[in-house]
């Protein structure tokens, strides 16, 4: 018998609404509002089979966490070694994960199953360090263990979330990780440390990698870290790697062309796959023509774009139509790889450029210190200059001399030249043989609306200090390179000292009042740059050490390091 329910009855109506709310609340858990943000990652409470189990015969493993996980993050964070040919199946039950294997387990094999720092809880908080469980299908487990660390190449600071790949050496001289997946994988913690247990006792090639696409292969332009040539792991003895792996990027590929567009009737913007620099603003190497008739048009100059992946071409005014830009010019990425010749067809723009040039400010604006006379100091390696809001209508450097003047404190005009790479920032250079900018000088910028002035003064020896110390670890065939870097801007190299042998050093002419750190390395290949080594064929990185100077440099003062810079010789 079918019983009719009268929803007009208040009691029945409230009961149904209450049941609906209860079901809705169970289906979509909502975290309580208010209170501090949850920054604590999930904790692995246990597993079935439990860690270090032997004689295991199962088709799955269950992980129990203390809270729900972000299910989308699980598969990318999960690793199983040895690997299966097919992907595993996952089932989620509350805060537990059931991992179903796609094939039978191998006999007498140790399995290591890990979640790396990509694993997040339901609130988006990632693990601080990987977690692992190992079990064996035989009577024993592999007992090999390895620990180490990864640091960055610039400051030597810990690098977290770096994948560590282990490859069985098998008597080979090197392994190509661009074609072979690892035998084991782990990851560094936030402190840059890594530890992996229950691995087979043998020799391994070990590499660090920022595996951006998570394919377990070394791809072009992915940052890597090279360790020792082969690391031996013995039974029940931890292989502790005292020297850190150094994460760096060996960029050997040229930037790829991605897009071209006309931003104005006299400007083209070209975009590449990575940041690029304009080595020269000259138009040499570029040819512009009407794509239908072949009629040539002038390319006046090239400049860096506001986006580091772009360059801009200033051209003659182009009538509406289709145009062909060909060439390569002097454009390269940060590693010096020049752009390959390109051929681009694009449509011109009818938009006319704003005719007003807007002055922004004087530069430099780093390490800015003024004298008692209110002169802006120009430190070694920096140049006085001026900056505009956008590319000038006439970006030719010599055109600026019509409204920019440089005078000394007596009002006498000084000869100078102007240098720019982006058409926005212009640097003043002394005319060779006529001016060295040793004394104070004044720069005037006369715009239609106003005149702007700034006084500059080059740093003198009395305004600088030095850092001295001892360096050790040299070899007879290598030059020691000691770099002094800005602690606030670590990639800014303030000074470089070369030494032929170990012993005392003294780096002079350093701006006072600033914090520094040193990077010293053996230039084994004599190219003037630190070399990160190579994965395949194997080549160890050049030995390097970092040292933070614990006090600011003082003017007319020698800051002596208390510790010797001991470069580790491999």
HELIX and SHEET records of a PDB file:
HELIX    1   1 UNK A   10  UNK A   27  1                                  18    
HELIX    2   2 UNK A   71  UNK A   77  1                                   7    
HELIX    3   3 UNK A  397  UNK A  402  5                                   6    
HELIX    4   4 UNK A  461  UNK A  463  5                                   3    
SHEET    1   A 4 UNK A  44  UNK A  48  0                                        
SHEET    2   A 4 UNK A  60  UNK A  65 -1                                        
SHEET    3   A 4 UNK A  96  UNK A 100 -1                                        
SHEET    4   A 4 UNK A  89  UNK A  93 -1                                        
SHEET    1   B 3 UNK A  78  UNK A  81  0                                        
SHEET    2   B 3 UNK A 110  UNK A 115 -1                                        
SHEET    3   B 3 UNK A 131  UNK A 136 -1                                        
SHEET    1   C 3 UNK A 193  UNK A 199  0                                        
SHEET    2   C 3 UNK A 144  UNK A 152 -1                                        
SHEET    3   C 3 UNK A 238  UNK A 240  1                                        
SHEET    1   D 3 UNK A 193  UNK A 199  0                                        
SHEET    2   D 3 UNK A 144  UNK A 152 -1                                        
SHEET    3   D 3 UNK A 245  UNK A 247  1                                        
SHEET    1   E 4 UNK A 184  UNK A 187  0                                        
SHEET    2   E 4 UNK A 163  UNK A 168 -1                                        
SHEET    3   E 4 UNK A 203  UNK A 209 -1                                        
SHEET    4   E 4 UNK A 224  UNK A 226 -1                                        
SHEET    1   F 4 UNK A 184  UNK A 187  0                                        
SHEET    2   F 4 UNK A 163  UNK A 168 -1                                        
SHEET    3   F 4 UNK A 203  UNK A 209 -1                                        
SHEET    4   F 4 UNK A 231  UNK A 232 -1                                        
SHEET    1   G 4 UNK A 257  UNK A 264  0                                        
SHEET    2   G 4 UNK A 267  UNK A 272 -1                                        
SHEET    3   G 4 UNK A 310  UNK A 315 -1                                        
SHEET    4   G 4 UNK A 299  UNK A 304 -1                                        
SHEET    1   H 2 UNK A 277  UNK A 278  0                                        
SHEET    2   H 2 UNK A 331  UNK A 332 -1                                        
SHEET    1   I 4 UNK A 296  UNK A 297  0                                        
SHEET    2   I 4 UNK A 286  UNK A 290 -1                                        
SHEET    3   I 4 UNK A 322  UNK A 327 -1                                        
SHEET    4   I 4 UNK A 342  UNK A 347 -1                                        
SHEET    1   J 4 UNK A 359  UNK A 363  0                                        
SHEET    2   J 4 UNK A 385  UNK A 388 -1                                        
SHEET    3   J 4 UNK A 425  UNK A 430 -1                                        
SHEET    4   J 4 UNK A 416  UNK A 419 -1                                        
SHEET    1   K 4 UNK A 376  UNK A 378  0                                        
SHEET    2   K 4 UNK A 451  UNK A 458  1                                        
SHEET    3   K 4 UNK A 441  UNK A 446 -1                                        
SHEET    4   K 4 UNK A 404  UNK A 408 -1                                        
SHEET    1   L 3 UNK A 503  UNK A 511  0                                        
SHEET    2   L 3 UNK A 464  UNK A 472 -1                                        
SHEET    3   L 3 UNK A 558  UNK A 560  1                                        
SHEET    1   M 3 UNK A 503  UNK A 511  0                                        
SHEET    2   M 3 UNK A 464  UNK A 472 -1                                        
SHEET    3   M 3 UNK A 565  UNK A 566  1                                        
SHEET    1   N 4 UNK A 493  UNK A 499  0                                        
SHEET    2   N 4 UNK A 479  UNK A 486 -1                                        
SHEET    3   N 4 UNK A 516  UNK A 523 -1                                        
SHEET    4   N 4 UNK A 544  UNK A 548 -1                                        
END                                                                             
